[in-house]
Amino acid sequence: MLYLLDYGAGNIQSLANSLKKLGHEFAWVQTPEDILRADALLFPGVGSFGSAMQALHEKGFAEPLRAYIASGRPYMGICVGMQVLFEGSEESAGVAGLGVIPARAERFSSTDGTHGARKAVPHMGWSKAELVEWGDNEARASLGSRYGLSASAPRHYYFVHSYRVPFCEGVRDWALATTQYGDETFVSVVQRGNVFATQFHPEKSGRAGLALLDAWLSRTQAEPPSARHAVPTPASARAPTRRIVACLDVRSNDDGDLVVTKGESYDVRERAPNAGAAPVRNMGKPVELAQRYYEEGADEVAFLNITSFREWALGDQPMLSLLNVAAATIFVPLTIGGGIRDFTDPDGTFHPALNVAHAYFRAGADKVSIGSEAVYAVEQLLARAGGAISDPAKAPEEALQGDTGIEQISRMYGAQAVVVSIDPKRVYVDAEADVPAAHAASLVAGVDERPATAGQPARWWYQCTVKGGRELRDVDVVQLARGAERLGAGELLINSIDRDGSNNGFDVRLMDLVRGAVDIPVVASSGAGCVQHFTEVFAARSSAHGAPIEAALAAGIFHRREVSIADVKAGCAQAGYDIRLD
């Protein structure tokens, strides 16, 4: 019997869905005895190294897990399920791992030592797993092929992590594949005897990931240790694989059905031909559209709930059901946004944002997106700093009290699980002196896009909004981006109220500004109308040392079939960007 070890954190439902899709039966580990009676064991881990090891000890799983691995029966670990095999991690000082492999995980550098450029951390997205070199290349190719790993044509897999195990002496006889991020080469697959583990998430890696899972599941006998002397691939700077994200704005229509809609300047109703009420713009059914985008090659799918969660977030069963159904057939990362906040339900029971996020992770989400609540959290952070600073990145430790949803979710599930969605709006000024001093960092110069003065030189700064762009707040986009990173967010989704629904292209100056202000990944959104708009935003750099934009998101042009995901990917690949095409 195959057993899955669930220690209580993150989205493991997607792995269970993958096994069902592949036709494999399994049971959940409920007690320490289940580990010892397993014929094969799969340990998917999401979250921090320290939290995982603490949970293993509290549940009495740690020693049975060591005994199981020592018994020679097949073990597969995923992400943290791989990292716990090592002696420890820089992420959790003083916390011992299982000690199966004599090495430690370390944090990625935020600079690329080859060119001095910055790179985003976490490493979030698609990268290639490349078989390591050793003396007998025929044996290497044979072993790799057993798991669907190709020496001649390495495939892309989905990674999301801030800590990695560098190729070192301790892993020389364990490393089966390595991956490169910037100038750093790290171990992405280990295999020795009965142990097989991946740093990436095969259950979120599309067809390539499913093939790898099926290969391991179909051969549960232990392998004899292989005598090999692996050598690392020489490191050279490598830009991240660019991601194309399909976004679905979901809401209830006037009949109470969930539909995908799309706003024009944040208005989701059709233009009324008369004085009567205009219907909600209906672009299709959420799961059907999402399935189409997965099959067309979307690297991620985001569901943004734009009307529900108003009073009782955990009572929104239609969205939970939607996520359950989507996660059963879509094997790329899923993000859910809308109402991830503290709330009190109708009977007076208080629920922290962490509980809301937990419900969606368990239903199949990989990341949660936080919007308005992030603005309030950064305002609170600045207030706690006593008004002495305008840059939240410089807020003292005592200003971080762990009571915001971003902090709580990040601490439990890891920074990679928290996306902050930012909705800024241009505020045009006549002169630089007209910009409030606290917001000077978000001032840019360019071409005026207002109808009456379009095409003229202009200056503006970016003011952030809440409630779907309906309310301005005294926070600029640089403050919000840096504040979100300081609180623990692992990714930023940057929308543009001015470009939304325009098909005039991404606001490259806005994306460039944010990319240069933070060290976490940035997703560009709003305004895409053709393939060239994607290549333009990927080409943007805040400076010679700035990191690139890692991902770009679109909605309406995909819904209306004006541009296909395949066309976008082909165009980006032709422009020289590393793109996942399988």
N, C-alpha and C positions, 0 to 999 in steps of 0.2 A: 504494500500500500504506500502510495506517495502521500506525504504529509506536508502541509504548509505551516510555517511557523509565523504566527501573528503576535507581535509583542505589544500591539495597541497603538501604533502611530502610523499616520500617513495613509495613502491610497494603495491598498493591496487588493481591492476589488477588481482592478483592471487585470492583475495577474491571474486571479481566479477566473475571470472572463476569458483570458487567453487560453487557459488550460481547457475550459469547456469548448471553446472554439476548435481546439486541436483534437478534441475527443478523448482527453485523458481524465480519469477519475482521481479524486484526491479527498483527503480529510484534513480538518484543521487540528493543529496541536492544541489540546485543551489542558493537558497536564504534563509534568516532566516525564511520566511513564510513556506518553505517546511518542516522545522523541526516541526513546530506546526501543520501541516496537516498530518504528518506521523501517520500511525497506528502502526508501529514498526520501530525502528531505530537501525542501526548498525554503530558503530564508530570504524574503524580500525585505529590505530595510529602507525606511524613509525617515529623515530627521537627523538629529545630531548623534555623534558617536557616543558621547556620555550618556544621553538619554536611553540609547539602545542598550548599552551595557547595564545601566541601572535597572531597566525593565527586565532584562534577562536574569539578573540576580534576584530581584524581588519576586519573580514568578517561579524561581527555582529551576530555570532553564539552563543556566550557564554550565554547570558541571555535566549534566546529561548531554549537552551539546558537544562538549569536549570529548566525552566518552563515545558518542555516536561517530564523530569524525575519526577518532582513533580506531574504531571498529572496522574501517575499510568500506563501509556502505556509502553509496553515492550521496554527495552533498553539493548543492548549488546555492551560491549566495549572490544577491543582487544589491549593488550600491553599498549601503551600510552593512548589508549582509556579507559583502566581500571585506569591507574595512575591519569588521570585528575579528576577522581571522588574524589580523596583525597584532603586534605587541602593544600598540597604542596609537594615539592621534594627537597632533598639535591642537586640535579643536577642543579637547578635553584633557587638560594637563592633569597628571596624576591618576587618570583612569586607565586601568589595564585592560587590554583586549584579551582574546582567547589565546594569543601567543602561538598559533599554529605556524605562522610565517614570520621569520625574524627580520622585521622591518617596521617602519612607522609611517603613518600618513602625515603630510605636511600641507600647509595652506599654499594655494597658488600665489605667485607673485602678481602684483597688479601692474607691473611694467614688463615690457618685452626687452630683455637685455640685449638682443641683437641690434635693434634699431632705436632703443630708448623710448619707444612708443608705449602708451598705456594699453592695457587690455582689461576687459571686464571680468570681474569676479562676483558671483559664481560663474563657472564655465557652464553655460546653459544653451543647449542646442545640439545639433547633429555634427558628429565628427567620425572619422574613419578609424576602425580598429585594424591595425596592421600587424601581421605575424612577425615575431621577432626572428632574427637571424641565428642560426647555429650551424655547426659543421655539416650535418646531413640534411640538406635542403629538401630532399625527397621525403624523408621522414617528417620533416616539419610540415610540408604541404599536406601529407597524408593525415597527420594529427589534426591540423587546422580544418581540413575538409570534413572531418567527422562532426564538427560543430557548425558547419556552414561558413567557416572563415576561409577566405580565399587569399592566397599569397600574391596572385597576379592582379586581382581586381577587388581590393578591400572595399567593404560596404559601409555606409553611414549608419550609425546607431545614435540613440538619444541619450545625452548626458545632462545631468543637473547636479552639480556639486561644487563646493569651495575648497575641499581638501582632496589630495591625491597622494598616491604612493609613487615616489620617483623611482626610476629604474636604478637599482643599486645591487651590491653584492648579495644581500640577503634574499633578493627575489630572483636571482639569476636562474635558479633551477625550477622556478615556479612560473615565470612569465611566459605566457603563450602569445599575447598580443600587447602592443603598446599604442598609445594615441598621443598626438602632438597638439598642444594648445599654445599658440605663440611660439616661444622658443623652448618650452618645457615639454619633455617627453615623460610620460607617466604610464604606469601599468594599467591596462584596461581589461585584460583577461588573465586570470591565473588558472593553471591546471597542473595537478600532480596527483598521480594515483587516483583516489576516489573524489578528490576535491576539484570543483570547477566553479569559478565565480567571475562575475563581470562588474565593472564599475558603472557601466551604462545600464539602461532599463530596456531589456528586450521586449517587455510587454508594451512599451511605448514607442517601439522602433519599427512600426509598420510590418511589411512583409518580411524584411530581413530579420527583424527581431523574432517574429513568430517562427521562422525557419530555424533559427538558432535554438529556441526553446524546444521545438519539436525534436531536433537532433539530440539534445541532451535527454529529453524525456523518453525517447525511443531506445535508448541504450543505457540501462541503469546498472550494468555490471561495473565493478571497479576496474580501473586501469592499473597495470603495473607501473611503478615509477619509471620515468624515462630519463636516461642519462644524457643530459644535454647541457651545453654550455652556451647559453644565450648571450648575445651581444646587443647593446642598444643601438638604435638607429641614430646617426648623428643628428643633433638638433639644429633646425634652421627655422627661422620665423615663419609661421603659417597663420594667415588670417582665418577668423572663424567662418564656418559654413553659414551662409545667410539663410534665414528662415522666412517662409511665406506663411502668414497666419490668416486663416479665414475667420471672420467675426460674424456672429449672428446676434442682433439685438432682438430679444424675445420679450413679448408682453402679451397680455390678454386683450383680445379684441372686444367689441361691444357685445358679442354673444358669449363671452367667457372662455373662448378657445385660445390656446397658446399659439401665437403666430410669430414668424420672423418679420420684422418691419425694418424700415430705414428712414431716418430723418432727413429733412432738408433744412439745414440750419437748426437742427434739433427739434423740428416739428414733424411728428410721425403720422399726421393725418393728411389724407388726400386734399387737394385744393377743392373747396366746395364750389360747385357751379351756381349755387343759389344760396339763400340765407340759411338753409337747413344745416344740420350737423354733418360734418364730413366724416367718413369712415376711417378707421385705422388702416394705414397702408399695409397690405398683406403681400409679402414676398414669398410665402411658402410655409411648409411645416418644418419645425426646427430639426427633428431627428432626420428626416428625409434629406434636407439640405446638407446637414452636417455629414451624413453618410456619403453624399455625392462628392463633397469636398475632400473627404478622406480618400476616396477612390481616385480622385483626380490628382492626388499628391500633396495636399496641404500638410505642412510640417506641424501645425498645431491648429486646434479649433477652440474658439472662445465663445462662450454663451454669456451675454450680458443681459441680465434681467432688469428692464428699465421701468417697470411699474410695480412689481410685487414687493414683498418684504416690508410694506409700510408700517405695519403694527406688530406682526407676529411672524418673524422670519422662519422659525422652525415649523410653522403650520402650513408653509407653502408646498403642499404635497405635489402639485403638478410639476414644479421645477425639479424636485427630488426624483420624481418618477422619470422625467425627461432625461436627467443625468444618468440614472440607472440603465435606461434603455440605450442611450448613446454609448455608454462605456462598454456595453456588451458586444459592440460591433466595430467600434472605432479605436484603433490601436496606435494613436498618437496622443500627445499630451492634451488634456482638456482643462480649460480655465473657466471658472464660474465667477461672475461678478454681480453685485447688486445686493445691498442690505447686509453685508458682512459687518455687523456692528453689535454693540450691546443693545439689548432691548428687554422690555418687560411685557410678558404675555397677558392676555385678558384676565387671567385669574390672579395676577399680581406677582407671578414668579419671575425673578430676574434671571436673565441668561446672558453671559458674557459673549463677546464676539468669538472667542475661542470655541465655544460650544456650537455656534452656527457653522464655523469653518469645519469643525470635526464632522458634522453631519454630512457636509458636502464631500469631504475627503473620503468618508466611508461609502458614499454613494458612487464614487468613481472620479471625482475631480482630482487633478494633480496640483492645481494652483488656485488660489482665490484672489480676486481683484477687489481692491478697496479704493473708493473714490472720495466722496465728501468727507467721510470719517477721517481720512488721512490729512485733509486740510485742517480739520479741527484739532487733530493730534499734534500737528506741527505748530499751530497757533499756541497750543498749550505748552509745548516744549519751549518756545520762545518766551512765553510769559514766565515760566519757571526759571529761566535764565536771568530774570530780573530786568529785562529790557536793555541789558548792557551790550547785547550783540544783535546783529541782524542776520548772521550766518548760522543756521541751526547746526551745521557740521561742527561748530566750535562750542556747542552747548556742553557744560560740565556734566560729569557723571551723575551728580545728584539731581540733575534735571530729568534723568531717565529713571522713572519710578516703576516701570514695568506694568503700568495700568492701562496702556492703550492696546487696542486689538492688534496692531502691527507687532508690537513687542511680544505679546503673549503667543500669537500664532507662530512668529518667527522662532521664539525660544523652544516651542514644542515640536514644530515640524520642520524647522530650518528656514533660512532666509529665502531659499529657492522656491518655497511654497507661497510667498507673499508678493503679489504684484500691486503696485500703486498706480491707479489710473488718474491722469492729470488732465484737466480741461482748462487750458489757458486762453485768454482773449487779448488781442492787441489793444494797447492804449496809446494812441498817437500823441506826440508832443511836438511843440514848435522848436524847442531847444533842449539841450541836455540838462540844463538847469531846472527844467520843469519836472524832471523825474524825481520823486521822493528819494532822499538819500539812501533809505533802507533798501530801495529796489533798483539801485543803479546797476547792479550786476546783471540785470536782465534787459538792459537797454541794447538795442541793435539798430543798425541803419540799413535801409534798402529802398525798395520801390513801393510807393503808396498803392494800396489795392482798393481804397474806397471809391465808389462809383464817381463821385464828383471831382476827385483829384487823382484818379488812377494814372499811374505811369510817372508821377513826379517823385523826386527824391524825398525821403521821409525818414523820421525816427520814431521808434515806439518801444514800449516795454511790455512784458507779458504778465497780465494780472490773472490770478487763479480764480476759479469759480467753484460753486457747489450746486447741488440739486439740478444736475443735468445742464449746467450752464446758465441757470436762471438767476443766480445770485452771486455778486462779486464779493471777494474777501480781500483783506489787506495783506495778502501774501503773494509774492511773485513766483514765477515758475522755477527760478534757481533756488529760492528758499525752500519751496516745497520738495523739489527733487533731492536736495541735500538733507533736508529734514527727514524725508522718508527713508533715505539710506541710513541716516544716523539711528533711526528707530528700529531698523532691522529688515527693511524691505530688500528683496533680492532682484527685483526687476521693475522697470518703469514703462508704462504704456502712455505715450504722449499723443494726446488728441489735439486738434486745432479747431476751435469754434469758428474761426474765420474761414477755414478751408473746408469744413464739413459739408459733404454733398456737392462740392463745387466741380469735381473732376479736373481741377486745375493743377493737381500735383501736391505732394506733401510740402508743408512749410519747412523747407530745408534749413532756414536760419533758426527756426525754433528747435528743430531736432539737433542741429549742430551745437546750439547753446547748451542744451541739457546734456548732450553727450560729453561735452567738455567740462561739465560741472561735477560729474559723479563717476564712480568706478564700477557701478553695477550695470548690467545689460539694459539697453534701451530699445523699445519697439516703437517704430514710427507709425502713426495712424492719421487718418482724415485727409481726403483730397485726391486719392489715387484715381486716375482716369485712363491710363495706358501703361504699357510695359515700361516705357522710358522713364516714367515717374519712379519706378522701383530702382532702376539702375542709377538714377540721379541721387536718390536719398542714400543709397549704399556707397556712393562716391564721396559723400560729404565727410569732411574731417574738420574738427574744431581748430586744429593746428597740426603742424608736422608731427607732433608727438601725441596727438589725440587718438583715441580708439575709434573704430568704425561703428556705424549703426549695425546692430546684429540682426534685426528682424523688421519686417514691414507688414502691416495689416491692412486688409481691405474688406469691404462688405458689399455695398451696392453693386459695384461693377461685376462681382462674382455672382450675386443673386440674379442680376438681369442678363447674365451671360454676355456682357459687353466685352469682357476680357476673361480668358480662362486661366486657371492656375498653371496649367501646362505651358501656356504661352508666356506667362510671367517667368516661369522657371527656365524655359528655353532661352528667353531673352537675356536673363541674368547670367546664365552659363556662357552664352555667346559673348557677353561683355567681360568675361574673365573671372566671374565670381564662383567660388566653390558652392555648388548647389546640390542638394540630394535629389537625384533623378530616378532612383529605383522605387 
